Amino acid sequence: MENTRVILPEINCDLGEGVPGEEFIFPLIDTASVACGGHFGSEESVKKTLELAKKFGKKAGAHPSYPDRENFGRKSMVIHKDDLAKSLEEQISFFLHVSNTLGMEFDHIKFHGALYNDAAKDDQLADFLTDFILKRWPKVPVFVPPHSRMEEYALKKGLPHRLEIFGDRAYLENYQLAPRTQEGSLLTNKENIDSHLKFILFESQIKTVDGKFIPVKADTLCFHGDNPGILEFLSYLRKTYWT
């Protein structure tokens, strides 16, 4: 698996989540998904992150979630669809209020945490979320996991989307992320991430936690802003593969 000339996916990062040092992350990424109030975020935090995105010439999108700050949006919620729609509308509109004042384009929507993972495997939720976006922002791409219910419904409805793979998370054979409670589910050092990415970038495959290989296509690669090794491994990856 040599670094042959291939079209590499963009690098995106979940930001605006209270982690310091974003000014060092932005030069290493292409796109930011900005927390906008559901799991984290205030007008001050959204503005600060978007100002950095603008300063470094990076794209930015909204990163809404279940309205669950207590669990950082990482636990599934039983919530009425009308209440969820209202919350998502408020979160994305909040993001747009700030981004519009800065004259920035609306690059994408990416659901966060448990909402993202639930929609990947739940037909009713994926159907609801794709309808929600189509009714309000039909030209804005949504980030979806490959081989997920979200991809299926986006394709069926003609909703613009980008296939997203996590560059710092381990995968199961069914294309779902290994649970965070499982040892090794979060990749934090450049050696493990490099090994993970080589298969994705040059073989169009993911090596699962069980050592099996599953075919995959990625338009965008996500790294979590709160990953403790992000500055070290992103700098290495940029210099090794993207330059």
N, C-alpha and C positions, 0 to 999 in steps of 0.2 A: 504494500500500500504506500506508494510514493506520492509525493506532493505534485501530482501531475496537474495540468491546466484544466480545471473544472470551474463551472459556475458555482460559486459558493453562496450559501444563503446569507441573508442579513443577520446581524447580531442584535438582539433586543434584550432589554433588562427591565425588570419590575422595580420602579423607583418611587420616590415620594412617600416612603414608608418609615421615615424617622431614622434611617441609618445615616451616620455621618460620612463625609468623604465623597459625595456624589460628583463633586467637581473633578475628581480623579477618575471616576468611572466613565463619564460622558465621552472623553476623547477616544475610548476604546470600543464604543458601541455605535450602532446606526439609528436605533429606535428605542424610545422609552415608553413604557406603559405606566401611567401615573395614577397612584391611588387617589380616589376622589371622594372619600368620606364614608364608604360602607364599612371597610375594615380598618381604615386609617385615613387621615388627611384632614386638613383645614385649608382655608383660603391662603394662609401664609405658606404652608408646606407645598401646596400645588403651585403657587406663584414662584416660589424659590426654585422648584425643580424645573418648571417650564422656562424660567429665565435662563437657567443653565443650558437647557436644550437649545434655546435660541442662540445663546452665546457661542455654542460649539457647532451650530448648524446641523442639529440632529432632529429627526422626526419625533412626534409625540402623539400618543393616543390615550384614551380613557381606560382605566382599570377598575371597573365597578365590581362589587361583590354582594354576597348576602349582607344585609344590614346587621353586622355582628362584630362590633369592635372588641367585645370581651374575649372572643376566641380568634381574633385576627382573621376572621372569615375562613378559617380552616376546618370548621365543623359543619356538616350538613344541617340544614334548617327545614323544619316543617313550617311553611309560610304560604298563605293564600296567594294565588297568582296575581290578583289585583294589587296586593300589598307589595309584592316583589316588583311588579311593573312600576309602581309609584316610586319605590326606592331607587330603582335603576334609572328612571327618568330624572329624578332629582340629582343623582350622582353624576350622570353624564352631562346634564345641563349645567351643573356646578363647574365641571371641568371646562366646558365650552365657554362659560362666562369668563373664566380666567384666561383661557387660551385666546379668545377673541380680543380681549383687551391688549394682548401682546402681539396681535396680528399673525398668529400661527395657524397653520392648516390642521385640520382634524384627520390624522393619519389612519387610525384604526380603533377598534374596540376589542378589548381582551378581558374576559371575565376572570375573576380571581379565585384561587383556592378551591374550596369545596364546591362552589357554584360551577366553576370550570370543570372540575372532575365529575360532578353529578351529571352535568349536561352532556358529557362525553358518552355516557352509558344509558341515559334515561331518555326514551323517545319523546315522552310528553314534555319534558323540560326543554329538550333540544328544539322541538317544534315550537314551543312557546317563545323561546329566546330568539330564534331566527325570525319569527313573525314580528316580535317586538322591534327588532332592528329594522326590518323591512318597512314597517309602518312609519318609522321616524327618521332613520338615516340609511336609506336604501343603497346609497353609493359608497358607504363607508365599509371597508373590509373588516371582517371579524377574524380573530385568530382562532383556529380550530385544531384539535389533535387529529393526526391521520387515523383513518379507519375508525372514526368515532361517529356517534349519532349526530353530532354537530356538523361534521363534514357531510354526512349523508343528506341532512336537511338543507344545508347551504347549497349543495349541488342541485338538489331537487327544485329549490325555489329560485335559483339564479342569484343568490346572495354573494357578493364579492367576499372572498376569504383568502387567508394565507395559512398554509399548513405549518404548524409549529411543533418543533421538537425541543425538549429541555436538554440543554447541554450539560447540566449539572445534576441530573436526576437519573436513577436507574429505572429500568422498565421491566414489566412482566410480559409474558408471551402474548397476552391479549391486547397489547399496545397501551395498557394502562400503567400509570406510574406505580412503582413499588411504594407501599405505605411508608410514611415518614417514620413510623415506629419500627420499621425493619432496618436492621443494621446494614449500612452501606447504601441506603436509599438516596442519600445526599452525597454527591461527589464534591470534595472540597480541595483536592490538590491537583496540580497540573498533570501529574503522571496518570492518575485515574481518568481525568477528563480528556486528556490527549488520547488515551486508548479508546475511550468511549466514542470520541468524535471521528477518529480515523475511519471507523466502519461506516459512520453516517455520511461523511463527506466524500469518501472515495470508493465505497462499496455499496452505498444506498441501502445500508442495513443497520439494524440495532442489535447489539449483543445483549441478550436479556440476562437477568440475574441467575437464570438456570443454565446459562451458557449456550442457549439456542439463538439462531439468527432469524430475524423477521425483516422483510423488505419494507423500505420506507422512503418517502420523499419529503424534503424539508424546504420550505420557502424562507423560514425564519427560525433562528436558534435562540432560545431564551436562557439567560443566566439570572439567578436571583440576586437582587441587590444586597440582601442580608447574608449571602454566602461568605463565610469568614475568609475564604481564600481568593475572592473575586479579583482583586487588583493584581495579584501575582499571576493567576492563570490566564486572565484576559489579556494582560500585556504579552505573555508568552504566545498565546494563540494568535493574536493580531500580527505579531512579528513573524510567526512561523508559517501561517496559512493565508492571511489576508493582505500581505504586502509583497 
